[in-house]
Each structure stands twice: as C-alpha cells, then as structure tokens.
C-alpha cells in the first residue's frame, strides 16, 4: 500500500507500518456498511474474514463451507463480485485444459481468492513485525502464501482481472498461474525460497508439449533447460517472454546464468542486465521472510544512468 511503503521508506518502524495497515483494514470494513446492500454486509465480512484461512490451507481453492457450514456459492456470489469490483480481492480461476484464449477455458465456479496487498494480508493474519525480522518459524511456514499473493498482485497489474491457474483433472499436478502472451500459453510456478524442484512444471511440459516454462523464486535470473527462472524482485514477472527491448532477452539467459550462480539476492540486479526499466523501482515490496535494504543500484538504460534504491520488506 502506498502509505505503508512511504512510512517504511521514511525510516519508520515496522510497528508503525503495521498500524497503517490496520487503519486501512478498518476503513475497508466500515465501507461495507456505507456502500453495500444491507443484505450483503454480513456476507462481505464473512468472506473478508476467511481470506487468511482459505490461503493457509494446502488446497487454496476457495471453499464456501469454510465461511459457514451451510454456505452456498449462489448465496455469496454477489458479495464475492462486490469485493472483486471494489479491488479488495483478486481471483484466480481454475483451468484444467489450457486452450487459447484462456478466458474460454476457465471454470468460473472453481477459484482462489487473494488479498489485494501482501501488507494487508500480513495484518489480517496478525503477523507482527518481530516475526518478520526474526525469521520466526511460524512466519516461515506462511511465506509461500505471501509469495503467491505477491505474484497474483504483479500479474493482476499486467494482465488485468482475469487470473488463471492450472490443475490436472486427476489431481496429479498444479501450476500457480497461467498467462497468455505472444499467441502462446505459459505456466508460471511461484517459489518462496531457493529450492527449485519443479515437478508440476515438468508434468505440464510433458502433457502439453511446452518448450518454454517459467518459475519465479529467490534465485537469480537463470535458465535450467526449458525453465526460465525469474527473480521475485523482477517487477513485471510475465513480460519476460515479450519481444520488448525493455525486457530480458531469452536468448541471453544462458550467458547471464553463468554470472548468476550466487545465492545473494542482490547480486543479479547489480549486474549489468537488461532488466525492465521501472520508475517505481525506488520502493518495491516483496514478501520475503526478513527485510533488508540493497545498496544503491547503478543501472544503464539507453545511455541513461540511473541510481535507485530497492527496499525488500515483508510489509
């Protein structure tokens, strides 16, 4: 959230940042009563309060029974749409068979619900600042949820409201996100750490004969066979495949990976890579288990030298 990021960038404590998040959440819940139909207000609160619980489950598919045992989809449909239209939640719809266009392949009755912002999600989950900076075990177990929610935010900014994920009909594999660009459908797997086992990606590739796969993680920019690993700090995750001079060229990934073996999360961006120029780079937020600040980064772009500061913090 802009106010929370500004507060952190000004050198304030994480406790002060969390206070801002709580104030924002309170204003959202008060808006339910101001702008929604009276009959929908309790339903909005039930859905909103269940987001953390829904995401914390291994199967993140949104379950109406998690709201109330007697809850039915048709009773809550208007409330879900209201929250989505208000920009308070993001939905990713299930796709069993990826066909172009993806919008015709998704199942509207099977979806995941993400929070609009990882900072808001952290406040809703009651994760305090001390757990963030100390790398508390409880927070570590929740890291995957934060990372997937972050990826949903980034993809939403680029692709619009229709996010999709893939799940095999037999339940053998699942891919966090799909995106369609340059006339092709690509899978994107989200990893919270540096363990890059990608069984689901390989299963997807063998089933649908895909030559290019994508994964985003804490690892640097690298290429592992068919898999292109995009660092989490790379802002526009899915634009890497586009033939755009502002983006990393896939043809260069093999050369770049030779210089990206270090696990230092800041090393790759210090290299002279053709990363996407982003005017908002000076304050980027990623869901990582602790916070730290990179050195001033010197970048080259079209003969323009730019110094930026990158802040990575689980807000």
Secondary structure, DSSP 8 states (H G I E B T S, - for coil): -HHHHHHHHTT--HHHHHHHHHHHHHHHHHHHHHHS-HHHHHHHHHHHHHHHHHHHSSS-S--GGGT-TT--HHHHHHHHHHHHHTTSEEEEEEESS--SSGGGTEEEEEEEEEES-HHHHHHHHT--HHHHHHT-HHHHHHHHHHHHHHHHHHHHHHH-S-EEEEE-TTSS-EEEEEEEETTEEEEEEE-SSS----HHHHHHHHHHT-S-EEEEESS-SEEETTEEEEETT-SSGGGGGS--TTS--GGGHHHHHHT-----TTHHHHS-------TTGGG-----SS-EE---EEEEETTEEEEE--EE---
